[in-house]
Amino acid sequence: MTLSVQVSHKFDGFELDVSFEAPEGLTVLFGASGSGKTTVVNAVAGLGTPDQARISVNGRLLVETQRGINLPAYKREIGYVFQEARLFPHLNVRKNLLYGRRMARNRSDKISFDRVVGMLGLDRLLTRHPAHLSGGEKQRVAIGRALLSRPKMILADEPLAALDERRKAEIIPYFELLRDEFSLPILYVSHSIAEVARLATTVVALERGAVSRVGAAAEVLGDPAFTPAGVRAVGAILDARVTRHHDDGLTELDAGGAALFLPRIPKTEGSDVRVRVAAHDVILSRDAPKGLSALNILRGTIVAVRAGEGPGAIVSLDTQAGRVLARVTRRSVQAMELTEGQVIHAVVKSVAVAPEDVGAR
Ligand SMILES: Nc1ncnc2c1ncn2[C@@H]1O[C@H](COP(=O)(O)OP(=O)(O)OP(=O)(O)O)[C@@H](O)[C@H]1O
């Protein structure tokens, strides 16, 4: 496993006992305020000593309290991206980027200054000072600076929390690049389902100091029994490929052989994408719908019907495109006599899926 984390710590009135393993990619540490995210991050970063911890990254041991091993923070070789960019105000972008830079140890190294600047679109900003950058631009510089320190892992602590929605949407693709272009483990703290859906390879959900769930993003978000952010956050993640941009502004995707039409996605034809389809944007029909304005109709088989405490229920169905979830009323479940094994049609309105619901994979 790329990331192996075990931390226990007792504060007055709060007990943390967290243990998880994560494969290569971006691991989102997800949890409500006070669930223990910062305590875990501090243990990984080497800020303070937990009562008991064993943490390794790609087999390299950072701390093992029982054996008295505890690398100081500066020797852990971690690149940080925080909520605020924490740039040096008196240095321009170029100097901020070069601060703490480490030289390549081998020629196959992918992290060159020019590549990082190009990838993050910082070319035109190099001579500017942080005071003259937008929040999103500052965060791009912070990502570049973290990368240029040639870290063994990246630790991103709520890196989008201080940005408005537009800036968030602007920065997320850079984290996708970070995830996909460099084989660096990334531990990413967030309490946003949207970020989990776009970025997570693995989700580690924390609740009251313990891990309540670990798994691949699609699996965790697609579990109707797992609703830490409320039922409105429940949804499926579908893997798809961009097949064609149509003249009328729609992009056609191929999801496991099924065609999906979504509002224009800024990706080239042939790109692999992941698409989040929220359960409340899906309606169900027993018969193949005709004369309907919706363009996306997926035929599937019901694998579970889960009634909530309120009027709603989540129906999970397996389709050609993958597992899809639909949030309907319990009344509809009864009226339509929805049961496991039944063949059903899921209808997804194209415009229900916003461009920010579609990311790279
Ligand atoms: N130094 C401390 N002394 C006592 N209690 C602490 C200390 N640090 C954290 N705690 C408590 O431990 C719990 C977990 O805190 P932690 O900061 O890890 O949560 P979090 O998930 O990061 O929350 P947030 O998203 O609000 O930052 C909280 O109940 C907090 O009050």
Ligand as a Chemical Component Dictionary entry (heavy atoms), coordinates in Angstrom:
data_LIG
# 
_chem_comp.id                   LIG 
_chem_comp.type                 NON-POLYMER 
_chem_comp.pdbx_formal_charge   0 
_chem_comp.three_letter_code    LIG 
# 
loop_
_chem_comp_atom.comp_id 
_chem_comp_atom.atom_id 
_chem_comp_atom.alt_atom_id 
_chem_comp_atom.type_symbol 
_chem_comp_atom.charge 
_chem_comp_atom.model_Cartn_x 
_chem_comp_atom.model_Cartn_y 
_chem_comp_atom.model_Cartn_z 
_chem_comp_atom.pdbx_ordinal 
LIG N1  N1  N 0 -4.824  20.457 21.427 1  
LIG C1  C1  C 0 -6.046  19.986 21.687 2  
LIG N2  N2  N 0 -6.490  19.856 22.935 3  
LIG C2  C2  C 0 -7.703  19.358 23.206 4  
LIG N3  N3  N 0 -8.585  18.943 22.268 5  
LIG C3  C3  C 0 -8.205  19.063 20.986 6  
LIG C4  C4  C 0 -6.925  19.589 20.624 7  
LIG N4  N4  N 0 -6.826  19.574 19.295 8  
LIG C5  C5  C 0 -7.993  19.072 18.829 9  
LIG N5  N5  N 0 -8.822  18.748 19.847 10 
LIG C6  C6  C 0 -10.166 18.167 19.730 11 
LIG O1  O1  O 0 -10.065 16.976 18.960 12 
LIG C7  C7  C 0 -11.188 16.862 18.075 13 
LIG C8  C8  C 0 -10.724 16.700 16.641 14 
LIG O2  O2  O 0 -10.118 17.885 16.204 15 
LIG P1  P1  P 0 -9.511  18.060 14.755 16 
LIG O3  O3  O 0 -8.977  19.450 14.691 17 
LIG O4  O4  O 0 -8.584  16.948 14.458 18 
LIG O5  O5  O 0 -10.816 17.922 13.844 19 
LIG P2  P2  P 0 -11.045 18.319 12.304 20 
LIG O6  O6  O 0 -11.785 17.202 11.710 21 
LIG O7  O7  O 0 -9.763  18.699 11.704 22 
LIG O8  O8  O 0 -11.964 19.579 12.425 23 
LIG P3  P3  P 0 -12.036 20.903 11.480 24 
LIG O9  O9  O 0 -12.559 20.457 10.152 25 
LIG O10 O10 O 0 -12.992 21.780 12.223 26 
LIG O11 O11 O 0 -10.640 21.469 11.424 27 
LIG C9  C9  C 0 -12.052 18.082 18.333 28 
LIG O12 O12 O 0 -13.097 17.717 19.195 29 
LIG C10 C10 C 0 -11.110 19.059 18.994 30 
LIG O13 O13 O 0 -11.821 19.901 19.857 31 
# 
loop_
_chem_comp_bond.comp_id 
_chem_comp_bond.atom_id_1 
_chem_comp_bond.atom_id_2 
_chem_comp_bond.value_order 
_chem_comp_bond.pdbx_ordinal 
LIG N1  C1  SING 1  
LIG C1  N2  SING 2  
LIG C1  C4  DOUB 3  
LIG N2  C2  DOUB 4  
LIG C2  N3  SING 5  
LIG N3  C3  DOUB 6  
LIG C3  C4  SING 7  
LIG C3  N5  SING 8  
LIG C4  N4  SING 9  
LIG N4  C5  DOUB 10 
LIG C5  N5  SING 11 
LIG N5  C6  SING 12 
LIG C6  O1  SING 13 
LIG C6  C10 SING 14 
LIG O1  C7  SING 15 
LIG C7  C8  SING 16 
LIG C7  C9  SING 17 
LIG C8  O2  SING 18 
LIG O2  P1  SING 19 
LIG P1  O3  DOUB 20 
LIG P1  O4  SING 21 
LIG P1  O5  SING 22 
LIG O5  P2  SING 23 
LIG P2  O6  DOUB 24 
LIG P2  O7  SING 25 
LIG P2  O8  SING 26 
LIG O8  P3  SING 27 
LIG P3  O9  DOUB 28 
LIG P3  O10 SING 29 
LIG P3  O11 SING 30 
LIG C9  O12 SING 31 
LIG C9  C10 SING 32 
LIG C10 O13 SING 33 
# 
